[in-house]
């Protein structure tokens, strides 16, 4: 995973959602759908990923083992920029 994530970051991506292990397609599809819905709502990327995981758990009554959602991590800029003083660049 590290080499692929690094390739995206070096190529200019500010953030990458990656899986630490092979994931189930059905759960991954649902998780990513919810992730992009939360992004469209204006949530920071890391928050959107967290909420997508919580949505997945809520959908199945909290009985989804971490194997299906715990592999996904955010690497890079996951939140809104924090500005120091008058720095707006």
TIMI-2910 file (N, C-alpha, C, CB; in pm, 1 decimal, decimal comma, always signed):
<rs>
+----------+----------+----------+----------+----------+----------+----------+----------+----------+----------+----------+----------+------+
!      n_x !      n_y !      n_z !     ca_x !     ca_y !     ca_z !      c_x !      c_y !      c_z !     cb_x !     cb_y !     cb_z ! resn !
+----------+----------+----------+----------+----------+----------+----------+----------+----------+----------+----------+----------+------+
!    +81,9 !   -118,9 !     +0,0 !     +0,0 !     +0,0 !     +0,0 !    +86,3 !   +125,2 !     +0,0 !    -93,2 !     -0,1 !   +119,6 !  Unk !
!   +194,2 !   +126,0 !    +74,9 !   +275,1 !   +245,9 !    +90,3 !   +323,0 !   +300,3 !    -43,4 !   +393,4 !   +217,4 !   +179,2 !  Unk !
!   +371,9 !   +215,5 !   -131,9 !   +423,6 !   +263,8 !   -259,8 !   +315,5 !   +325,6 !   -345,4 !   +489,5 !   +151,6 !   -335,2 !  Unk !
!   +196,9 !   +267,2 !   -348,3 !    +87,6 !   +321,4 !   -427,9 !    +39,7 !   +454,4 !   -371,1 !    -28,3 !   +221,9 !   -434,3 !  Unk !
!    +22,8 !   +462,6 !   -240,7 !    -17,6 !   +587,8 !   -176,4 !    +87,7 !   +694,8 !   -201,8 !    -38,9 !   +567,5 !    -24,1 !  Unk !
!   +213,0 !   +659,1 !   -184,9 !   +320,9 !   +755,4 !   -207,4 !   +320,9 !   +805,2 !   -351,2 !   +456,4 !   +692,7 !   -173,9 !  Unk !
!   +294,6 !   +716,8 !   -446,8 !   +290,7 !   +757,5 !   -587,4 !   +182,5 !   +862,5 !   -610,4 !   +266,4 !   +635,7 !   -678,1 !  Unk !
!    +65,4 !   +843,6 !   -550,1 !    -41,8 !   +942,6 !   -564,7 !     -4,1 !  +1075,1 !   -499,5 !   -172,0 !   +889,6 !   -503,8 !  Unk !
!    +54,7 !  +1069,0 !   -380,6 !    +92,6 !  +1192,1 !   -310,6 !   +202,6 !  +1266,6 !   -384,3 !   +137,9 !  +1160,5 !   -168,5 !  Unk !
!   +300,8 !  +1195,6 !   -434,4 !   +409,4 !  +1258,6 !   -510,1 !   +355,7 !  +1320,0 !   -639,4 !   +520,6 !  +1155,8 !   -541,7 !  Unk !
!   +251,5 !  +1258,6 !   -694,9 !   +191,7 !  +1308,4 !   -819,4 !   +101,7 !  +1429,0 !   -796,8 !   +112,4 !  +1198,3 !   -886,4 !  Unk !
!    +82,0 !  +1468,4 !   -670,9 !     +5,6 !  +1589,3 !   -643,9 !   -123,8 !  +1570,6 !   -567,9 !    -24,3 !  +1654,7 !   -769,3 !  Unk !
!   -163,3 !  +1446,9 !   -540,9 !   -284,2 !  +1425,1 !   -461,1 !   -259,7 !  +1477,8 !   -320,1 !   -323,7 !  +1273,6 !   -458,0 !  Unk !
!   -358,6 !  +1544,0 !   -265,9 !   -343,7 !  +1596,3 !   -130,0 !   -383,0 !  +1493,6 !    -25,1 !   -427,4 !  +1721,7 !   -112,6 !  Unk !
!   -469,4 !  +1400,1 !    -64,3 !   -513,6 !  +1295,7 !    +28,1 !   -548,7 !  +1170,9 !    -51,1 !   -635,1 !  +1343,2 !   +112,7 !  Unk !
!   -531,0 !  +1056,1 !    +13,7 !   -561,8 !   +927,6 !    -47,8 !   -632,2 !   +842,1 !    +57,0 !   -432,2 !   +856,8 !   -102,0 !  Unk !
!   -743,7 !   +779,5 !    +16,7 !   -806,2 !   +678,1 !   +100,8 !   -752,5 !   +545,4 !    +50,6 !   -965,5 !   +684,2 !    +95,8 !  Unk !
!   -691,6 !   +470,1 !   +140,0 !   -630,4 !   +342,9 !   +101,3 !   -678,3 !   +233,2 !   +194,5 !   -476,0 !   +352,3 !   +103,6 !  Unk !
!   -668,5 !   +110,6 !   +146,2 !   -705,3 !     -5,7 !   +225,4 !   -578,4 !    -79,1 !   +269,1 !   -799,1 !   -100,0 !   +144,9 !  Unk !
!   -574,9 !   -117,2 !   +394,6 !   -458,7 !   -187,1 !   +448,1 !   -459,3 !   -335,7 !   +412,2 !   -453,2 !   -170,5 !   +598,8 !  Unk !
!   -574,1 !   -389,0 !   +373,7 !   -584,6 !   -527,8 !   +330,6 !   -694,8 !   -539,0 !   +225,7 !   -613,1 !   -621,8 !   +451,3 !  Unk !
!   -701,4 !   -651,2 !   +159,0 !   -802,7 !   -676,0 !    +57,7 !   -940,4 !   -666,8 !   +122,8 !   -781,8 !   -814,8 !     -9,7 !  Unk !
!  -1030,8 !   -592,9 !    +58,1 !  -1160,6 !   -566,3 !   +119,1 !  -1274,6 !   -623,2 !    +34,5 !  -1179,8 !   -415,9 !   +138,8 !  Unk !
!  -1384,8 !   -654,9 !   +100,4 !  -1505,0 !   -704,8 !    +35,7 !  -1566,1 !   -596,2 !    -53,4 !  -1607,3 !   -752,4 !   +140,9 !  Unk !
!  -1596,9 !   -631,0 !   -178,2 !  -1649,0 !   -533,4 !   -274,9 !  -1781,9 !   -472,1 !   -232,3 !  -1665,4 !   -599,0 !   -410,0 !  Unk !
!  -1870,3 !   -552,1 !   -176,8 !  -2002,4 !   -500,9 !   -139,2 !  -1991,7 !   -395,2 !    -30,4 !  -2092,4 !   -615,1 !    -92,1 !  Unk !
!  -1919,0 !   -426,7 !    +76,0 !  -1903,4 !   -330,2 !   +184,6 !  -1821,4 !   -209,5 !   +139,9 !  -1837,4 !   -396,6 !   +305,5 !  Unk !
!  -1720,2 !   -233,6 !    +58,4 !  -1637,9 !   -122,8 !     +9,8 !  -1721,5 !    -26,8 !    -74,0 !  -1519,1 !   -175,7 !    -72,5 !  Unk !
!  -1805,5 !    -80,4 !   -160,9 !  -1891,5 !     +4,2 !   -243,5 !  -1983,3 !    +90,8 !   -159,8 !  -1973,6 !    -80,8 !   -337,5 !  Unk !
!  -2043,9 !    +30,7 !    -59,1 !  -2132,8 !   +106,0 !    +30,0 !  -2055,2 !   +211,7 !   +107,1 !  -2204,1 !    +11,3 !   +127,6 !  Unk !
!  -1939,4 !   +173,9 !   +157,8 !  -1856,8 !   +267,5 !   +234,1 !  -1815,7 !   +386,7 !   +147,9 !  -1732,2 !   +196,5 !   +289,1 !  Unk !
!  -1770,2 !   +360,9 !    +27,1 !  -1725,3 !   +469,2 !    -60,9 !  -1842,6 !   +557,3 !   -105,6 !  -1653,2 !   +411,2 !   -183,8 !  Unk !
!  -1957,1 !   +496,5 !   -128,8 !  -2075,8 !   +575,6 !   -163,5 !  -2109,1 !   +673,2 !    -52,0 !  -2196,4 !   +483,9 !   -191,3 !  Unk !
!  -2111,1 !   +624,7 !    +71,2 !  -2139,3 !   +711,1 !   +186,0 !  -2028,7 !   +815,5 !   +204,1 !  -2154,2 !   +626,7 !   +314,3 !  Unk !
!  -1903,6 !   +777,3 !   +181,2 !  -1790,8 !   +870,6 !   +191,4 !  -1811,7 !   +989,5 !    +97,3 !  -1657,2 !   +798,7 !   +158,4 !  Unk !
!  -1845,1 !   +961,5 !    -28,1 !  -1862,6 !  +1069,7 !   -124,7 !  -1988,3 !  +1151,3 !    -99,0 !  -1866,7 !  +1013,6 !   -264,4 !  Unk !
!  -2089,9 !  +1091,6 !    -41,5 !  -2208,0 !  +1168,9 !     -1,4 !  -2169,0 !  +1269,9 !   +105,8 !  -2320,8 !  +1075,4 !    +50,4 !  Unk !
!  -2088,5 !  +1225,9 !   +202,7 !  -2045,1 !  +1317,3 !   +309,6 !  -1950,3 !  +1424,6 !   +255,4 !  -1976,1 !  +1238,4 !   +422,8 !  Unk !
!  -1866,0 !  +1389,0 !   +158,4 !  -1779,4 !  +1489,9 !    +94,7 !  -1866,7 !  +1594,9 !    +25,7 !  -1681,5 !  +1423,2 !     -8,6 !  Unk !
!  -1970,1 !  +1549,7 !    -45,5 !  -2060,5 !  +1641,9 !   -116,7 !  -2134,4 !  +1733,9 !    -19,9 !  -2161,9 !  +1563,0 !   -200,8 !  Unk !
!  -2152,8 !  +1688,6 !   +102,6 !  -2216,7 !  +1770,9 !   +205,3 !  -2121,2 !  +1876,3 !   +261,4 !  -2268,6 !  +1682,6 !   +318,3 !  Unk !
!  -1995,3 !  +1869,9 !   +220,7 !  -1897,5 !  +1969,2 !   +264,4 !  -1814,3 !  +1927,6 !   +385,0 !  -1967,4 !  +2095,6 !   +295,9 !  Unk !
!  -1821,7 !  +1802,4 !   +424,5 !  -1742,7 !  +1757,5 !   +538,5 !  -1596,0 !  +1742,3 !   +499,2 !  -1797,5 !  +1624,9 !   +593,1 !  Unk !
!  -1504,6 !  +1768,5 !   +593,2 !  -1363,3 !  +1739,0 !   +566,9 !  -1347,7 !  +1590,2 !   +535,2 !  -1274,0 !  +1779,0 !   +689,0 !  Unk !
!  -1246,1 !  +1558,5 !   +456,8 !  -1228,6 !  +1420,7 !   +408,5 !  -1219,6 !  +1318,2 !   +521,9 !  -1103,6 !  +1411,9 !   +323,0 !  Unk !
!  -1140,7 !  +1345,9 !   +623,9 !  -1125,6 !  +1250,1 !   +733,8 !  -1256,8 !  +1232,1 !   +809,4 !  -1015,5 !  +1296,1 !   +830,2 !  Unk !
!  -1329,8 !  +1340,1 !   +827,9 !  -1459,9 !  +1332,7 !   +894,2 !  -1557,7 !  +1253,8 !   +809,3 !  -1515,0 !  +1473,4 !   +922,1 !  Unk !
!  -1555,3 !  +1276,5 !   +678,6 !  -1644,0 !  +1204,2 !   +587,1 !  -1616,6 !  +1054,2 !   +591,8 !  -1627,4 !  +1256,4 !   +443,6 !  Unk !
!  -1490,0 !  +1015,7 !   +598,9 !  -1455,8 !   +873,6 !   +607,6 !  -1505,8 !   +814,8 !   +739,1 !  -1303,5 !   +853,3 !   +594,6 !  Unk !
!  -1488,2 !   +887,1 !   +846,8 !  -1536,4 !   +840,0 !   +977,0 !  -1687,4 !   +822,5 !   +975,1 !  -1495,8 !   +937,8 !  +1088,5 !  Unk !
!  -1757,8 !   +921,4 !   +921,3 !  -1903,6 !   +913,2 !   +916,2 !  -1950,9 !   +800,7 !   +824,6 !  -1961,9 !  +1045,8 !   +869,6 !  Unk !
!  -1878,7 !   +776,1 !   +717,5 !  -1913,6 !   +664,5 !   +628,1 !  -1900,8 !   +531,4 !   +702,0 !  -1823,1 !   +664,7 !   +501,9 !  Unk !
!  -1796,2 !   +518,2 !   +782,3 !  -1779,6 !   +395,5 !   +861,5 !  -1893,1 !   +380,8 !   +962,4 !  -1643,4 !   +396,0 !   +934,5 !  Unk !
!  -1928,6 !   +490,3 !  +1028,2 !  -2039,1 !   +486,0 !  +1124,2 !  -2171,5 !   +454,8 !  +1055,0 !  -2049,5 !   +619,1 !  +1199,3 !  Unk !
!  -2191,3 !   +507,8 !   +934,1 !  -2312,6 !   +477,0 !   +856,7 !  -2320,8 !   +328,1 !   +826,7 !  -2315,2 !   +557,6 !   +725,2 !  Unk !
!  -2208,2 !   +270,1 !   +789,2 !  -2203,6 !   +127,7 !   +758,5 !  -2241,7 !    +45,1 !   +881,8 !  -2063,2 !    +87,9 !   +708,1 !  Unk !
!  -2188,7 !    +85,0 !   +995,2 !  -2222,3 !    +15,1 !  +1120,1 !  -2370,2 !    +32,1 !  +1154,9 !  -2135,0 !    +67,0 !  +1235,8 !  Unk !
!  -2421,2 !   +152,1 !  +1140,2 !  -2561,2 !   +179,2 !  +1173,5 !  -2656,2 !   +102,9 !  +1081,4 !  -2589,6 !   +329,4 !  +1165,0 !  Unk !
!  -2617,2 !    +90,5 !   +956,0 !  -2701,5 !    +21,8 !   +858,0 !  -2727,9 !   -122,2 !   +898,7 !  -2636,5 !    +25,6 !   +720,2 !  Unk !
!  -2629,1 !   -188,0 !   +951,1 !  -2642,2 !   -328,7 !   +988,7 !  -2650,3 !   -347,8 !  +1139,6 !  -2525,7 !   -408,0 !   +933,7 !  Unk !
!  -2699,2 !   -246,5 !  +1210,4 !  -2720,0 !   -258,9 !  +1354,2 !  -2593,4 !   -273,5 !  +1436,2 !  -2806,5 !   -373,9 !  +1380,7 !  Unk !
!  -2481,2 !   -224,8 !  +1383,9 !  -2355,4 !   -231,7 !  +1457,6 !  -2290,0 !   -368,8 !  +1455,3 !  -2378,4 !   -191,2 !  +1598,6 !  Unk !
!  -2337,4 !   -456,6 !  +1365,9 !  -2285,9 !   -592,7 !  +1363,3 !  -2192,0 !   -619,8 !  +1246,3 !  -2399,9 !   -689,1 !  +1358,8 !  Unk !
!  -2130,9 !   -516,1 !  +1192,6 !  -2035,2 !   -534,5 !  +1083,8 !  -1896,0 !   -545,6 !  +1145,5 !  -2042,4 !   -416,4 !   +979,9 !  Unk !
!  -1830,9 !   -659,1 !  +1130,9 !  -1696,8 !   -675,2 !  +1188,7 !  -1598,6 !   -572,6 !  +1130,4 !  -1644,6 !   -818,4 !  +1163,8 !  Unk !
!  -1502,0 !   -528,6 !  +1210,3 !  -1403,7 !   -431,2 !  +1163,3 !  -1328,2 !   -475,3 !  +1037,4 !  -1305,1 !   -403,4 !  +1272,8 !  Unk !
!  -1324,0 !   -603,8 !  +1012,0 !  -1258,0 !   -652,7 !   +890,6 !  -1312,0 !   -582,3 !   +765,9 !  -1276,6 !   -804,7 !   +877,3 !  Unk !
!  -1440,0 !   -548,4 !   +764,9 !  -1504,7 !   -491,7 !   +646,9 !  -1490,5 !   -340,8 !   +633,9 !  -1648,6 !   -526,4 !   +648,4 !  Unk !
!  -1458,5 !   -271,2 !   +742,2 !  -1448,3 !   -125,7 !   +733,7 !  -1319,6 !    -69,9 !   +794,6 !  -1566,5 !    -63,2 !   +801,7 !  Unk !
!  -1253,0 !   -147,4 !   +878,3 !  -1135,6 !    -97,7 !   +950,0 !  -1010,1 !    -83,1 !   +866,3 !  -1106,5 !   -187,1 !  +1062,4 !  Unk !
!  -1010,2 !   -140,4 !   +747,5 !   -890,3 !   -136,6 !   +663,8 !   -867,4 !     -0,5 !   +599,5 !   -899,6 !   -241,7 !   +556,6 !  Unk !
!   -971,2 !    +82,3 !   +593,8 !   -961,6 !   +207,2 !   +518,9 !   -905,2 !   +319,7 !   +604,6 !  -1098,0 !   +246,7 !   +464,8 !  Unk !
!   -801,0 !   +382,6 !   +553,3 !   -733,9 !   +491,4 !   +623,0 !   -716,8 !   +610,2 !   +528,9 !   -597,1 !   +445,2 !   +678,0 !  Unk !
!   -711,0 !   +726,7 !   +587,7 !   -686,4 !   +850,3 !   +512,9 !   -539,5 !   +886,4 !   +530,8 !   -780,5 !   +967,6 !   +561,2 !  Unk !
!   -470,8 !   +908,4 !   +420,7 !   -330,7 !   +949,1 !   +424,2 !   -321,7 !  +1084,9 !   +356,5 !   -237,1 !   +843,3 !   +354,0 !  Unk !
!   -257,4 !  +1179,6 !   +422,0 !   -243,7 !  +1313,3 !   +364,1 !   -331,3 !  +1412,9 !   +438,4 !   -280,0 !  +1311,9 !   +214,9 !  Unk !
!   -378,3 !  +1512,7 !   +365,6 !   -460,4 !  +1619,9 !   +423,4 !   -604,3 !  +1573,2 !   +436,4 !   -453,0 !  +1748,2 !   +337,0 !  Unk !
!   -642,8 !  +1536,4 !   +556,5 !   -777,0 !  +1485,8 !   +577,2 !   -876,2 !  +1588,4 !   +627,3 !   -772,5 !  +1374,4 !   +671,4 !  Unk !
!   -824,7 !  +1699,9 !   +676,4 !   -914,3 !  +1799,4 !   +734,7 !   -899,7 !  +1934,4 !   +669,5 !   -889,3 !  +1812,0 !   +882,2 !  Unk !
!   -977,0 !  +2029,7 !   +717,3 !   -965,5 !  +2165,0 !   +663,4 !   -831,8 !  +2225,8 !   +701,7 !  -1080,7 !  +2253,5 !   +713,5 !  Unk !
!   -786,0 !  +2321,9 !   +622,8 !   -658,7 !  +2387,1 !   +652,9 !   -670,4 !  +2468,0 !   +779,3 !   -613,8 !  +2476,3 !   +537,1 !  Unk !
!   -564,8 !  +2464,4 !   +857,5 !   -556,9 !  +2546,0 !   +977,4 !   -466,3 !  +2664,1 !   +945,6 !   -503,8 !  +2463,8 !  +1100,3 !  Unk !
!   -518,2 !  +2784,0 !   +954,9 !   -441,1 !  +2902,7 !   +920,3 !   -384,8 !  +2967,9 !  +1045,6 !   -527,6 !  +3002,7 !   +842,7 !  Unk !
!   -258,8 !  +3006,1 !  +1037,2 !   -192,0 !  +3076,8 !  +1146,6 !   -201,3 !  +3225,6 !  +1121,0 !    -43,6 !  +3032,5 !  +1160,8 !  Unk !
!   -252,8 !  +3300,2 !  +1213,8 !   -256,0 !  +3444,5 !  +1201,4 !   -327,9 !  +3489,4 !  +1075,5 !   -116,4 !  +3499,3 !  +1202,8 !  Unk !
!   -257,3 !  +3569,4 !   +993,2 !   -317,0 !  +3623,4 !   +870,8 !   -277,5 !  +3544,1 !   +746,0 !   -276,4 !  +3768,6 !   +853,6 !  Unk !
!   -219,9 !  +3429,2 !   +763,9 !   -176,3 !  +3346,2 !   +650,5 !   -297,5 !  +3291,4 !   +576,7 !    -85,5 !  +3229,9 !   +698,4 !  Unk !
!   -324,4 !  +3341,8 !   +457,2 !   -437,8 !  +3295,2 !   +378,2 !   -391,6 !  +3231,3 !   +249,0 !   -532,9 !  +3410,0 !   +348,4 !  Unk !
!   -264,0 !  +3197,8 !   +238,8 !   -213,0 !  +3139,2 !   +114,8 !   -233,6 !  +2991,2 !   +109,7 !    -67,6 !  +3169,6 !    +98,2 !  Unk !
+----------+----------+----------+----------+----------+----------+----------+----------+----------+----------+----------+----------+------+
</rs>
